[in-house]
């Protein structure tokens, strides 16, 4: 007897839960939306050269583990 898509998805999710995982939902900006690139550029200009940007970039550089990157 064939298994329906719904049954396969349910079994897959049960397996993930049994492995100690849980589902979450994340909403992210739609990069395809009109005006997205312009808004990114605007926000970049706002923080460009600011003290907070410099501190954050310094932190990222210190915290980054680049040893295994090629």
C-alpha positions in Angstrom: 0.0 0.0 0.0 1.6 3.4 -1.0 2.4 5.8 1.7 1.0 9.3 1.2 3.2 12.4 1.2 1.5 13.5 4.4 2.4 10.2 6.1 6.0 10.4 4.9 6.4 14.0 6.2 4.8 13.0 9.5 7.2 10.1 9.9 10.2 12.3 9.0 9.2 14.9 11.6 8.7 12.2 14.2 12.2 10.9 13.5 13.6 14.4 13.9 11.8 14.9 17.2 13.0 11.5 18.4 16.5 12.7 17.6 16.0 15.6 20.0 15.2 18.3 17.4 12.2 20.6 17.3 10.7 22.7 14.5 10.9 26.4 14.5 9.7 29.0 12.0 12.0 31.9 11.0 10.8 34.9 9.0 13.5 36.6 7.0 13.4 39.6 4.6 12.3 38.8 1.1 15.4 39.6 -1.0 13.3 39.5 -4.2 11.1 42.3 -3.0 11.2 45.6 -4.9 13.4 48.1 -3.0 15.3 45.5 -1.0 18.7 46.3 -2.4 18.1 50.1 -2.1 17.2 49.6 1.6 20.3 47.6 2.2 22.4 50.3 0.6 20.7 53.0 2.7 21.3 51.1 6.0 24.9 50.5 5.0 25.4 54.2 4.4 23.9 55.0 7.8 26.4 52.9 9.8 29.4 53.3 7.5 32.3 54.6 9.5 30.4 54.9 12.7 32.1 53.9 16.0 29.5 51.1 16.5 30.3 49.7 13.1 34.1 49.7 13.8 33.6 48.1 17.2 31.3 45.4 15.7 33.7 44.6 12.9 36.5 44.4 15.3 34.5 42.0 17.5 33.6 39.8 14.5 37.2 39.6 13.4 38.3 38.6 16.9 35.5 36.1 17.3 35.7 34.5 13.9 37.3 31.1 13.6 38.9 31.1 10.2 41.4 28.3 10.8 39.6 25.7 8.6 38.4 28.1 5.9 40.0 27.8 2.5 
